[in-house]
């Protein structure tokens, strides 16, 4: 990423996606305090992690860095990004647990962490993310059950959990999600009956399963 961009202190939108940029994501991007939207999708940042300096972008609403080669974990300092409504970090090499503090991003509606190496369980604290509409945790190494956190996430329209190592039964709280139209849970180790989950009212809204 050219150093000259750091001089553009009034920049509000920066989109560098779908290029062949390499190296690391520079820390100085965190000095572009007017940024509202940052898109670094589909590059080759193969030698770096997600810089914690991005948490200085307090006006940021859209952060997408999917389809790179980023490693490491999601910086906890991201809890400062209270305006963020979309966080897309899919198709990288991120690892560790899905952070328990993610619910503190109180404006977050779209969370995409698919195709990484996340382990552990689905954090129960996500039940507090009441504005969430879509999340994608597919193609990771998640274990445990699909916890009964969905009853409070009444705005959910898409849940993607396929290709993990989840066990147990489907939570009955799914039947309360009247906006849910996409549910992907294939290629796990789920068991039990679906009769209690897929009642008539739920089937009306569900389009993909």
C-alpha positions in Angstrom: 0.0 0.0 0.0 1.7 3.3 -1.1 2.9 5.4 1.8 1.6 8.5 0.0 -1.9 7.6 1.0 -1.1 8.4 4.6 -1.1 12.1 3.6 -4.8 12.0 2.6 -6.0 12.8 6.1 -9.5 13.8 4.9 -10.1 10.4 3.2 -13.4 8.8 4.2 -13.6 5.9 1.7 -10.6 3.7 0.9 -11.1 0.7 -1.4 -8.1 -1.2 -2.6 -9.8 -4.6 -3.1 -9.2 -7.0 -6.0 -5.6 -6.2 -6.6 -2.4 -8.0 -6.0 -1.1 -6.0 -3.1 1.5 -7.7 -0.9 3.4 -7.2 2.3 1.7 -6.1 5.4 -1.2 -3.8 6.2 0.6 -0.6 7.4 -0.1 0.7 10.9 -0.4 4.2 9.6 -3.9 3.4 8.2 -5.0 3.9 11.8 -4.1 7.6 11.4 -6.7 8.2 8.7 -9.2 9.2 11.4 -11.9 10.2 8.9 -12.3 6.8 7.4 -15.8 5.4 7.3 -15.2 2.5 4.9 -12.1 0.4 4.4 -12.0 -2.4 1.8 -8.8 -4.5 1.4 -10.5 -7.6 0.0 -8.8 -10.1 -2.4 -5.1 -9.1 -2.0 -2.1 -11.1 -0.8 -1.1 -9.6 2.6 0.8 -12.8 3.4 3.3 -11.6 6.0 1.1 -9.8 8.5 -1.6 -9.8 11.1 -4.5 -7.4 11.5 -3.0 -4.2 12.8 -4.5 -3.1 16.1 -4.0 0.5 15.0 -7.2 0.1 13.0 -9.1 0.5 16.3 -8.3 4.2 16.1 -10.7 4.6 13.2 -13.6 5.4 15.5 -15.9 6.5 12.6 -15.4 3.2 10.7 -18.7 1.5 9.7 -17.4 -1.0 7.1 -14.2 -3.1 7.4 -13.6 -5.8 4.9 -10.2 -7.7 4.6 -11.5 -11.0 3.3 -9.6 -13.3 1.0 -6.0 -12.4 2.0 -3.4 -14.4 3.8 -3.8 -12.7 7.2 -2.8 -14.6 10.2 -3.0 -14.2 14.0 -6.1 -13.2 16.0 -8.7 -10.4 15.9 -7.3 -7.5 18.0 -9.3 -7.0 21.2 -8.9 -3.2 20.7 -11.6 -3.5 18.0 -14.1 -3.1 20.8 -13.6 0.6 20.3 -15.2 0.4 16.9 -18.7 1.2 18.1 -19.9 2.4 14.7 -18.9 -0.8 12.8 -21.9 -2.5 11.1 -19.9 -4.9 8.9 -16.8 -6.9 9.7 -15.6 -9.3 7.0 -12.5 -11.3 7.7 -13.3 -14.5 5.8 -10.8 -16.6 3.8 -7.7 -15.9 5.8 -5.5 -17.9 8.2 -6.8 -16.4 11.4 -6.9 -18.6 14.5 -7.8 -18.8 18.1 -11.3 -18.6 19.5 -14.0 -16.4 18.2 -13.7 -13.5 20.6 -16.1 -13.4 23.6 -16.1 -9.6 23.4 -17.6 -9.4 19.9 -21.0 -8.5 21.3 -19.5 -5.2 22.4 -19.6 -4.0 18.8 -23.1 -2.8 19.4 -23.8 -1.6 15.8 -22.5 -4.9 14.2 -25.1 -6.4 11.8 -22.9 -8.5 9.5 -20.1 -10.7 10.8 -18.1 -12.9 8.3 -15.4 -15.1 9.8 -15.7 -18.0 7.4 -12.8 -20.1 6.0 -10.3 -19.5 8.8 -8.8 -21.7 11.5 -11.0 -20.6 14.5 -11.3 -23.2 17.2 -13.4 -23.5 20.4 -17.1 -22.9 20.8 -19.6 -20.4 19.5 -19.4 -17.7 22.2 -22.6 -17.5 24.3 -22.0 -13.7 24.6 -23.3 -13.3 21.0 -26.8 -13.5 22.5 -26.2 -9.8 23.4 -25.6 -8.8 19.8 -29.2 -8.0 19.3 -28.9 -6.1 16.0 -27.1 -8.9 14.3 -28.6 -9.9 10.9 -26.0 -12.3 9.4 -23.1 -14.3 10.6 -20.9 -16.7 8.8 -18.6 -19.0 10.8 -18.5 -21.7 8.2 -15.3 -23.7 7.3 -13.6 -23.4 10.6 -12.7 -25.8 13.4 -15.5 -24.9 15.8 -16.6 -27.5 18.3 -19.3 -27.9 20.9 -23.0 -27.4 20.3 -25.1 -24.8 18.5 -26.0 -23.0 21.7 -29.4 -21.7 22.4 -28.5 -18.1 21.9 -30.7 -17.3 18.9 -33.9 -16.3 20.8 -32.6 -12.8 21.4 -31.2 -12.3 17.9 -34.6 -11.6 16.4 -33.2 -9.8 13.3 -31.2 -12.8 12.0 -31.8 -13.6 8.4 -28.7 -15.8 7.7 -26.8 -18.3 9.8 -23.8 -20.2 8.2 -22.1 -22.8 10.4 -21.3 -25.5 7.8 -18.1 -27.5 7.8 -17.2 -27.3 11.4 -17.2 -30.0 14.2 -20.4 -29.1 15.9 -22.4 -31.7 17.8 -25.7 -32.1 19.5 -29.2 -31.1 18.5 -30.5 -28.0 16.7 -31.8 -25.4 19.2 -35.6 -24.9 19.3 -35.1 -21.2 19.5 -34.4 -21.2 15.8 -38.2 -21.4 15.3 -38.6 -17.9 16.7 -36.5 -16.3 14.0 -39.2 -15.0 11.7 -36.7 -13.3 9.3 -34.4 -16.3 8.9 -34.1 -17.3 5.2 -30.7 -19.0 5.1 -29.5 -21.7 7.4 -26.5 -23.8 6.6 -25.3 -26.4 9.1 -24.2 -29.3 6.8 -21.0 -31.2 7.3 -21.1 -31.2 11.1 -22.0 -33.9 13.6 -25.5 -32.8 14.5 -28.0 -35.4 15.7 -31.6 -35.6 17.0 -35.0 -34.8 15.5 -35.9 -31.7 13.5 -39.6 -31.8 14.2 -39.4 -29.4 17.1 -37.4 -26.9 15.1 -38.9 -26.8 11.7 -42.5 -26.0 12.5 -44.9 -24.5 10.0 -44.2 -20.8 10.7 -40.5 -21.3 10.4 -40.7 -23.1 7.1 -42.5 -20.2 5.6 -39.5 -17.8 5.9 -36.7 -20.4 5.3 -35.5 -20.5 1.7 -32.2 -22.2 2.0 -31.1 -25.0 4.3 
